[in-house]
Amino acid sequence: MSHGPSPPEAPARMTARQVTRQPVHINNSRLIPRLLPELIHLRPWFQMVLDLLVILASAYACAFTLDGLREPQIWPIPSSYWVAVLLTLMMTPWVFHRFGLYRAQRSESIVPELVQLVSAWVTIAMLLSVVAVLTKTNILISRVWLASWGFSALGGMMLSRLLIASAYHRLATSGIDNRNIVVVGSGSLAKHVVAKIHRTPSAGLCVLGYFAAHEGEPAASLPIPYLGELDELATYLNSQAVRPDEIWFALPGRMTHRIEEFSDLITRSTYDFRIVPDTLDYALLNQKVKDIAGLPTVTLNKAPTDGINRFVKAVEDRVLACLILILVAPLMLVIALAVKLGSPGPVIFKQKRHGWNGHVITIYKFRTMQVHEEPGGQVTLATRNDPRVTRVGRFLRRTSLDEFPQFINVLQGRLSIVGPRAQPVSINDKFSTQIAGYVLRHKVKPGITGWAQVNGWRGDMSNLDAVRQRIEHDLFYIKNWSVWFDLAIILLTVVRGFNSPNAH
């Protein structure tokens, strides 16, 4: 590749000298310690030490406030409290590590980390409660001190993370420890990569430019400097005055074989090469890289409710289902009587639907329609002013009271309280071929309520665009699942779910 003036046929191409003028390198005139970039990579260890100090300081502050003011003393924490404090200090590094809170990575937002922090801290509180009950030491500890210590420590750790994230963001955006990268690729994948980098300045990445994967591609296809075509990459790297730190291959799936052309360059140079998998054409769930048998594997659609999360959600479902059934049992008896007297037929309606991993399950609801049979096992969903719906059934459907028997399905393990709505088998078979990612809803247990329902996407499924919106909400829930997200949806269901205008 020439380093003189750009040829007329490629006016947008950036030469080495032009790229050098780009403000992508650290301003060496600043008085920045040489070891500061290394401190950035030590953030997880620094954060762990700070978490332990916050926990210890909070225990001391709460004990001093509650007891020390009445009886001033240098160390007001009673010896009986030390067991809880020491157990917490020992468990925190392991539990927080399991929740991914000590990973050396830069993210687009601090919010997911704070959500994980709350979940991890609640897990520690549950483990402490179990230990206290088993050892019968719960009577020795003040509940006021325990609660105040728990909330103050959580608040302190959240505040420390916000301050550290802000400080590291300032360091990254000021040019410290920035890495210059060159993107090799084009099309939607390359655009996605560049847009993601631009939206995440804290990642400390500066894009010098890109090499087009397709011959003759317009130089302005990406909003970054055009450096040439794919065949010119080796020449650029061997002669470029501004040395990039990393080379990112963002090639379409059908072109990944071309990476083999650079095998000699990859093995004989000191550049860091990365491959961005072409997964944009797939509806994915929490794709992760995992080492299996010494082989790097990319999981494309792993549900978050696996492993310990599956156990947590099962406990959450059964505890809440028991409480709800106890509370609504009298109302369910009244509804059952109204259904029986309103029209001939059984009180409970049973239907086959797809559950977790596509297995067929039987769900229960209060019957809201006249008893009827459809030919060939066909299922026709209720529509507005459907003549099959009884007068009692219309009220039950509008207020969602017909859903109460499904809490029995939750106790049976067939349903979850929160999750994508279970649809009849014939409806699933229909939409699974029309909407990409539809079957991914079955990566988790279906639910009585869900993120789509509390956002108004329920009722008539004759509109394909409305169904797509429902699926997008379902997949968003699966990707972002947490106990707190479930509790928020349950609360929104109570506020919004009853008397829904979209329920038929």
Buried (B, 14 or more C-beta within 10 A) or exposed (E): BEEEEBEEEEEEBBBBEBBBEBEBEEEEEEEBEEEEBEBBEEBBEEBBEBBBEBBBEBBBBBBBEBBBEEEEEEEBBEEEBEBBBEBBBEBBBEBBBEBEBBEEEBEEEBEEBBBBBBBBBBBBBEBBEEBBEEEEBBEBBBEEBBEBBBEBBBEBBBEBBEEBBEEBBEBBEBBBBBEBBBBBBBBEBBBBBBEEBEEBBBBBBBBBBBBBBBEEBEBEBBEBBBBBBBEBBBEBBEEBEBEBBBBBBBBBEEBEEBBEEBEEBBEEBEBEBEEBBBBBEBBBBBBEEEEEEEEEEEEBBBBBBEEEBBEBBBEBBBEBBEEBBEEBEEEBEEBBEBBBEBBEBEBEBEBBBBBBEEEEBEBBBBBBBBEEEEEEEEBEBBBEEBEEBBEBBBBBBBBBBBBBBBBBBBEBBBBBBBBBBBBBBBBBEBBBEEBEBBBBBBBBBBBBBBBBBBBBBBBBBEEEEBBBBBBBBBBBBBBEBBBEBBBBBBEBBEEBBEEBEEBB
